[in-house]
Every structure is written in structure tokens, then in C-alpha cells.
Amino acid sequence: MEIFAIALQVIVALGLLNVWILRFNRETPYRGKDARSMREEFAAYGLPPLALYMVGGLKILASLALLLGIWLPALVLPAAAIIVLLMLGALAMHLKVGDPAIKSVPALTVLLLTAGILLLRI
């Protein structure tokens, strides 16, 4: 089970880092409303620009903590809890703007994978 938990940590962390660093300004079919970048997506949700940096910073830090948690296990539970809360918020934003369900698939997937991390690490 240890290897499975570590694999989930790596998958979640690299997935989030990909979205927030490599794909930040790229168009994807999963962006809220008709947004073409992360900045436009947060604006479509009616969130202030500061929220973009707060959420992004938390996701990047929590992702790095999941990776470091391979060697420092005490980091895993707080990092995973933060990601679960952020993914619940992401799902709420998709609902708020009336996105089709397909746009929520990445957030739901990350939520479920991260919940799996929590269950394996508790």
C-alpha cells in the first residue's frame, strides 16, 4: 500500500504542477465557461485576481509538499487536506457558472485521488 500511496502523491502533485505551471496560459477543454487561460477562468467565476494567486500558490505548495512527503511523511496529510478543500471549491465554481459536467472531470479526479491519499495515510 505504501507504493500505491506514493504513486498517488506523485500523480496528483505532477498533475497540479502541470496545470498551474506549464498550462497556466494555455487553452484546455476543461476551463470554466469559455476561458482560455487560468486568469480568464478565475474572472469567469467572478473571483478577484488575488484569489488566482492564493489558490495557485496553495496548489503549488501543496503539490511540492506531496512530493516531499515521500521522504517527510508528516507533510502528506496537511497537503492532501488542502488539495481536497481546493478541489471541492473548484467543483463548486464549475457548478456556479453552469459548466457541463465534463469540465469538472479533472477536479473530481484530483479530489478522488487525493481522498485516496488521505485514506491510505490515516
Contacts in CASP RR format, 6 or more apart in sequence:
PFRMAT RR
TARGET T0000
AUTHOR 0000-0000-0000
METHOD contacts of the structure
MODEL  1
MEIFAIALQVIVALGLLNVWILRFNRETPYRGKDARSMREEFAAYGLPPL
ALYMVGGLKILASLALLLGIWLPALVLPAAAIIVLLMLGALAMHLKVGDP
AIKSVPALTVLLLTAGILLLRI
1 120 0 8 1.000
4 120 0 8 1.000
5 76 0 8 1.000
5 117 0 8 1.000
5 120 0 8 1.000
5 121 0 8 1.000
6 70 0 8 1.000
8 113 0 8 1.000
8 114 0 8 1.000
8 116 0 8 1.000
8 117 0 8 1.000
8 120 0 8 1.000
9 66 0 8 1.000
9 67 0 8 1.000
9 69 0 8 1.000
9 70 0 8 1.000
9 76 0 8 1.000
9 117 0 8 1.000
10 66 0 8 1.000
10 67 0 8 1.000
10 70 0 8 1.000
11 113 0 8 1.000
12 63 0 8 1.000
12 66 0 8 1.000
12 80 0 8 1.000
12 83 0 8 1.000
12 110 0 8 1.000
12 113 0 8 1.000
12 114 0 8 1.000
12 117 0 8 1.000
13 63 0 8 1.000
13 64 0 8 1.000
13 66 0 8 1.000
13 67 0 8 1.000
14 63 0 8 1.000
15 63 0 8 1.000
15 110 0 8 1.000
16 59 0 8 1.000
16 60 0 8 1.000
16 62 0 8 1.000
16 63 0 8 1.000
16 83 0 8 1.000
16 110 0 8 1.000
17 60 0 8 1.000
17 63 0 8 1.000
17 64 0 8 1.000
19 38 0 8 1.000
19 59 0 8 1.000
19 106 0 8 1.000
20 38 0 8 1.000
20 56 0 8 1.000
20 57 0 8 1.000
20 59 0 8 1.000
20 60 0 8 1.000
20 63 0 8 1.000
21 60 0 8 1.000
24 37 0 8 1.000
24 38 0 8 1.000
25 37 0 8 1.000
25 38 0 8 1.000
25 39 0 8 1.000
26 37 0 8 1.000
27 36 0 8 1.000
27 37 0 8 1.000
29 102 0 8 1.000
29 103 0 8 1.000
30 102 0 8 1.000
30 103 0 8 1.000
30 105 0 8 1.000
30 106 0 8 1.000
31 37 0 8 1.000
31 38 0 8 1.000
31 40 0 8 1.000
31 41 0 8 1.000
31 44 0 8 1.000
31 103 0 8 1.000
32 41 0 8 1.000
32 44 0 8 1.000
32 45 0 8 1.000
32 93 0 8 1.000
32 94 0 8 1.000
32 97 0 8 1.000
32 99 0 8 1.000
32 103 0 8 1.000
33 41 0 8 1.000
33 44 0 8 1.000
33 45 0 8 1.000
33 97 0 8 1.000
33 99 0 8 1.000
34 44 0 8 1.000
35 41 0 8 1.000
35 43 0 8 1.000
35 44 0 8 1.000
38 52 0 8 1.000
39 49 0 8 1.000
39 52 0 8 1.000
42 49 0 8 1.000
42 51 0 8 1.000
42 52 0 8 1.000
42 55 0 8 1.000
44 97 0 8 1.000
45 93 0 8 1.000
45 96 0 8 1.000
45 97 0 8 1.000
47 93 0 8 1.000
55 86 0 8 1.000
58 82 0 8 1.000
58 86 0 8 1.000
59 83 0 8 1.000
59 86 0 8 1.000
61 79 0 8 1.000
62 79 0 8 1.000
62 80 0 8 1.000
62 82 0 8 1.000
62 83 0 8 1.000
62 86 0 8 1.000
63 79 0 8 1.000
63 83 0 8 1.000
65 75 0 8 1.000
65 76 0 8 1.000
65 78 0 8 1.000
65 79 0 8 1.000
66 75 0 8 1.000
66 76 0 8 1.000
66 79 0 8 1.000
66 80 0 8 1.000
66 83 0 8 1.000
66 117 0 8 1.000
68 75 0 8 1.000
69 75 0 8 1.000
69 76 0 8 1.000
69 79 0 8 1.000
73 121 0 8 1.000
76 117 0 8 1.000
76 121 0 8 1.000
77 118 0 8 1.000
77 121 0 8 1.000
77 122 0 8 1.000
80 114 0 8 1.000
80 117 0 8 1.000
80 118 0 8 1.000
80 121 0 8 1.000
81 118 0 8 1.000
83 110 0 8 1.000
83 114 0 8 1.000
84 111 0 8 1.000
84 114 0 8 1.000
84 115 0 8 1.000
84 118 0 8 1.000
87 107 0 8 1.000
87 108 0 8 1.000
87 110 0 8 1.000
87 111 0 8 1.000
87 114 0 8 1.000
88 111 0 8 1.000
89 107 0 8 1.000
90 104 0 8 1.000
90 107 0 8 1.000
91 104 0 8 1.000
91 107 0 8 1.000
91 108 0 8 1.000
91 111 0 8 1.000
94 103 0 8 1.000
94 104 0 8 1.000
94 107 0 8 1.000
95 104 0 8 1.000
END
